[in-house]
Amino acid sequence: HFFREMGLIFEHTHMSEGKNVSLWPKLAADLLLHGVPLELMDGDALNIPMSWLGGVFAEIKRCLRQEQLKTRVLTVLGSHHARNAAVLAGLFGVKLPERCKRGNRGVYVEVLRLPDCLREEIECDSLLLIHVEGLGLVSGEIKTDKLVHDNMVATVALGLSDVLLLNISPHAGDEFEMSSVMVNALIRSKVSGAFPICQILIQDEGMSSVLQASQLRHVCKILQTEDKGNTNNDHALNTTSTIYVKGPWPNRCVSESVDKQHSNDVLKLKERLFGALKRSTNKSETSDFIGRLSDVWEAVKNDSFSISLQNNVALVFSLLCTEFSQWEECLLEHMEIWLIESTKKVIAAKAFDAAAQNVLLTDLKKGVLEEVKSEVNKLNSKTESHLMSEETLKSNSETFWPILRTYMDNLQERVIEEIKIKLETIIESYCSFSQINKFEASLKEEQEFKLLALVETSKSTNMLLQDHELEEEFEIVFTKLLSSFDFRPSEKDDISSTVTSVLRQNLISRGLQKHMEKLDAFGQNQTSSFQVDDEYFGYRSRLKHMFEDNNKQQRLDAQKVANKIIEECNQFCANKCSLAADFSESYVIELLEIVERGLKEKSLNTRSAFEVDLKIYLCNAASQDFQKLHDRFAKDRELLTYISETKNKYAADFIYQFRKRDQCQRMAQAFISMVIKPAVLEHINQPLGTQIAKEIQYKAQQYQSPHAFHQWILEDLIKEDCFESFVEYLLSYEDFRLKKIQETVVAHLSDTTSLGKLKQPKLGEIVGKIAAAVSQTTAATSEGLSDTKPLLDMICLILERDANIDVKKESLNGPLFSITTEWDLFAKCLMESLATLRLELSQEFNQNVDVLEALVDLPVQPKDPLLQVVSGCDKRCPLCKAPCEEEKLDHEFHRSLLHRPKGMLPYDFCSPSYLSCSEIKEDAYGESMPCKNLHLEDPNWSNVSDDLNSQKAN
């Protein structure tokens, strides 16, 4: 109580003679600046020593040696507990006394010096921290007097505040009374016209603390004053937030670890408090603080509030605010639904041009105005009905109704403005999104043409393109698209003022202020080119050249320099306008640097007017070009920024698409050439030899049976009448017969048709089966990325099972054919490679090649089946070794028309006596052998015919 006693003594004796107490305020100010709290109000005696406090704060101002000491006031209002001291110690580094429950009621202040960074940010020199103690403590007072005293103390503390921290503690003992004191003080502060920014602190997550915080948040939201001139910003400024700070507390064990969340919560609370102090509009001096204290104290002493200190309307007003907040939530939810429906209308309208957008936006803004007014009128009716239904609220309706009416008006304006901004954002976002989709679709289309060309080039040259080459190709596509893309034209936005400003700053920096009046004509159309006049040269210079032979040389030199600079600047403007970027002030700065650099290159005896006029001429011309550039990009500036930022992504996707397609193309070519092509050629060539043999057998009667073929050979030998042929026939019959068959095959292929014509139908048939197998595999494959190895195996299995094509799958083993890609893309490459294979083979088959060379590639030579036909079954009579002459190849029983002895007989084997022997056969030694019952010797041989005439004829 040391400060309290000093204050009382000073208050009663500072005007008395002989009492030396004049130094006491300085002593108190020194203690206050060193962290000792100063009592502003004695809550028990309901006394504020104004003279004492005035002297102390005057000394503080002198100690800090500042003519204008700007302060902010942060008040901590709530039930006192040791936890409060711990929180404030964590926030500001102050040490508050940990009082017992039967402590003194009062209002205390501490002066906190701010660091330079916060001093500039908050725009104040010192922070006055006010904390209230003793509210709600158990005492011997009558309950009514106790409530009045608490209301007076809370009202005084709240009336001084710029920012208010409402402290809710679950250990207050009587939470209802404490909440009532806070709400009553907030109502009186609102009525008095000074309402602080409120923050709520809870130190426990219990139901009681959460409910109190919720009620106080609703009350603060209704009571907070909003500036109608800037509803949105003020609403954001005055938004009440709730912070939960958990432990550690002094009663914890020292050995226990401190929860990191506590430090985070305290830091978060501190940031919000200093943010509220920064946004606070009241920047008062220390003298103003004493004046405010005096005004509040006078109002409290006289009870000059519309809600008296004895009137307790906190409960009913809190319930009204809670109910009102629920109605407000319903209104906001309704408007969100309305906004969603409006968004659907925007999408359905597909308004891309500026005129259609303006019409649509105007209609929607009219709609939101009507909708919000209708909903606010409903809210107004509910509030008025509720206000009249409660007797306590009805008796104080003159106080509450203006507050609620003002809040509803501000709510209406705020919601309308927010919805309008959202509508503008939705329309702009939709248009920008449509532009992005349009650009990406165009880019995809251009990339597709380029990718097809690059893949085709890679396939034809078999060269792998490097990344830098692909980046160059993408740059060509990207630049071409940007130059031709239809950006939305912007509204009229003249950039001449910007160009003029940059030019003015340049002239000032060059010390050419005397020519500023020439800038007044900037922006006028320039119909003629820049011409050098005599005025650009000094009098002496003109006089010097007047008597020379060529007195116009200096003007020609200056004109040449000017033309060179103008040409360079025109090229600079053309380069800037070709870029996919909006106008920037740096363009003008670079343009002026070009002029200055050009003038320095050659020394000219010109006046400063030459430089100024040349710069004005060039800036005026460039301004027109830059205006067109700005008009093109200004509306879609965000789109352009997005495109520029995502350019690398587009380039990377371009390279990836090429690599993926090139990989698919190369692997498809490898699969077709290594696996499919051998199978196709084998499938085509395998039956071709047999087919040719059948054609020959059908056309040539000599190939119907061995007998017919032998007869044809003999007849041919007789016709040829060549002794060497007879010798070849007699000595090497097998080779002679094979040569005759080969000659027949070659003659047949040369006279009738080519092998290519026989292969073409087979080629179309097998290619169709392969394409069907690829399509069948594609239909059975899900979309997305797939491993190609199992799917290629499936194609081979389908060809073997359904098309009876023998596919050698050994080449599929290994990593070559195992990649992960989109199967649809790979199947497309397969079909392209398959079509290429068909075209190549078709052209190869149509080429004129030598018949003998073509026959070499056939797995089955045509002569082999023909040889089999003319050779018969190669079975001989088990007795006389006569060959079987049955024409059918698959006959069951063998027979020979003419049987003969094994070897030469000692007599003429052509004599009639031999031919007449139909039942016996003689060997070389005259031994008789029976020929009639051959089936007894070999069951597969039939008996000799008894018709001797038939045998003789044969």
C-alpha positions, 0 to 999 in steps of 0.5 A: 500500500506504499503508493496508495499512502503516498498518493493520499498524503500528496492529495491532501497536503501538496497545497499546504505550506510547510509540507515538502511533498513536491518530490514525491511524484518524481520518486513515484515516476522513477519507481513506475519506470522501473517496473513498480505498478502505480495504483490509478483507482482505489476500488475499495474506497472508490477514490482516484487521486487526480492531483497525485496522478497528474504530477506523476505522469508529468514527471514521467514526461519530463524523465523521458524528455519528449515534447509529445509522448505518444502512448497506447493503453492496453487493459487486462480486465478479468478475475485475478489469479496467479495464472494471470500474472504468469501470462502477463509475465510471458507477454510483457516481462512484468512481475505482478503480485500474486495476491490471495483471494482477499486482496484489494480491489483496484486499477493499476498501471505500468509503463512499458518502454517499447523498442525502436522497431515496435515504436515505429510500427505502433507509432507510440513511445510508451505502452500503458499496461492497466490491470484490474485486481480484486473483481469478484473477490469474496468480501464482507460487502453487501452483494449490491454494493459489491456489484456496484463497486465492481462495475465502477472499477471495470467502467473506469478501466475500460474507459481508458483502453485502446485495446482490451484483453478480456481475461476469463479464468475458470477459478474466479469463483463466480463466473456469472458475476464476472461476466456480468461486470464485463458486459455491463462495462462494455455497454457503458463504454459503447454508450460513452462513444469510446469502444476499444478493440477487444481480445479474449483470453481463456486459460482452460478448455472447460465448458464454462470458459468456452461459453463465457468466451462465446458470449463475450465475443458476440457482445463485442461484435455487436458493440464494436464501432464501425466506420461506415466510410470503410466498412470492410477494413474497420470490420477486419480491424475490430474483429474479436478473436479468442486465444487459449493459453495453456500452462505452465503455471507456478504450481507445477513441479520444477522438474517437469518439462515445459510444453512448447505449445504454451510458448507458441500460444503466448507468442500468438496472443502477443502478436494479436495484441500488438497488431490491435495496438497498431490498428488502433486509431487513438494515439494520445499523449500522457496529458490526454491520458489524465484528461480521459481518466478525469472524464471517465471518473466524473461520468462514473461518479455522477452515474451519467450513463444511460445504463446505470451502475446498478442496472444489470442487463448483462444477461439478457443483452448477452442472450440477445447478442447470441441469438442475433449472431445465429440470425446473422449466420443464417443470413450469411449462409443464405447469401453464400447459397445465393452466391453459388447460384450466381456463380452458376449463372456466370458460367452458363452465360459464358460472357467473355467480352467486356460489354457482356461482362458489364451487363452481367455484373450490373444485373447481379449487383442489382440482385444482391442489393435486393436480396441483402435488403430483404434478408436484413429486413427479416433480421430487423423484424426478428430483432425488434420482436425479440427486443419488445418481448423481453421486459428488461430489453424493452425498458432499455430499448432506447439504448439498445435499438440504435446500437443494433440498428447501426450494426444491421446497417453496417452489416447490410453495407458490409455484406453487399460490398463483400458479395459485390467484390466476390462477384467481380472476382468470380467473373474475372476468375472465370474469364481468366480461367477461360483464357488460361484454358484457351491458351493451353488448348492452343498451346497443346494444339501447336505442340501437337503439330510440332511433336508429330514433326519432331517424332517423324524427324527422329524416326526418319533420321534415327537421331536422338534430339537433345534437351536444348534442341527441344527447348529451342523448338518449344521456344519457337512454338511458345513465342509464335502463340503469344504473338498471335493469341487474342488477349482481352483488350483493357479499358482505357488506361493512358500511360503517357502520364507515366512516360512524362513522369519518368522523362521529367525525373530524367531532366531534373537529374540532368539539370535541365529544369529550364526546359520543363515547359516543353513537356506541356505539349507531350502526347500530341501527334507528331506528323513530321520527323525530327529535324535539326535546327540552327537554334540547337547551336550556340551563337558563337558556333553559328558565327564560326561556321558562317564564314566557312565554305560548308557552313551546314556541316555541323547541322548535317553531323547533328542530324546524322547522330539524331537519325542513328539514335532514332533508328536504335530507339525504334529497334528497341521499341520493336523488340520490347513490343514483341515480348510477351510482357506488359509495359514497364517504366524501365522501358522509358528509362532504358530508352533515355539511356540509349539517347544519352549514350548516343550523344556521348559517342560523338561530341557535338557543339549543341545546346541542351535544347537539342537533347531535350527535344530529341528525348521528347520526340522519342518518348512521344513516339515510344509512348504510342507503341507502349500504349498498344502493348499495354492495351493488349496485356493490361486486362490479362496481366495476371494471365500473362504473369501465370503464363510466364511463371508456368513457361518452364512447366510447359517446356518440361511437359513438351520435352516429356511428351516428346521423350514419351512418344519417341520412346514408344515409337522406337519400341514399337518399331523394335517390336514390329521389326524384331518380333512381328516381321519375322512371324509375318514373313514366315507365315506368308512364305510357309505355304507358298511352295505347296501352293505353287506346286498345286498350281503346277500339278493342276496345269501340268498333267505329267505331275499327276502320277509317277507313271505319267511323269516318267512317260513325259520324261521319255517322250521329252527325251525322244523329242529332244533326241540328245544323246547327252540327255539320255546318258544323264537320264540313264546314269543319274536319274534322280538329278535329272528328274529334279532338274526337270521339276525345277525347270518346270517351276521356274517356267511356271513362275515366269510365264504365269505370275510373280511371287509378289502377287501370291504374297499380297493377299497373305500380307493383308490377311495377316496384318489385319489379324495383328491389328485385331490382336492389338485392338483386342488388347487395347479393349482389355486394358484400363486407362492410365499407365501400364507396363508394356511387357505383359501386353505385348505377350498378350498380343503374341498369345492372341496371334498364336491362339486365334490366327495360328501364327507362330511368334518367336517371343524370345526377343521380348525377354529383357528390359528393352520392351518393358516400359511404363507408358500410356497403352493407347499411345503405344498402341497408336505407335504400334499401328503406325509401325504396322502400317509402315511394315505393310507398306514396306513389304508390299513394295518389296513384294512388287519389286521384280526379282530373279525367280531363283533368288525368290525361291531360295527364301521359301521354307518349302521349295515347290519342287519338293511336293512335286518330287514327292508326287512323281516319286510315288511312295518309293515302295518296291515289290518284295520279290522282284523289286518292281516299284509301286505305281499307285497314283494316290499318295496316301494309298493303303495297298501297293501295286505294280503293273509290271513285275520283273526279275531281280537281275539280268537273266541268262536268256532274253528277258523280253522273249514271249516265253518270259512275258507269258509266265504269269505265275512263276518268276525266275532269278538269275540262276534260273530258279523259279519264283511264284508271283501270284500270291504277293500278299502272303509275302507282304500284306500291303501288296496286292496280287498281280492281275491275271489278265495277261493281255493287260500286262502285255499292253502295259 
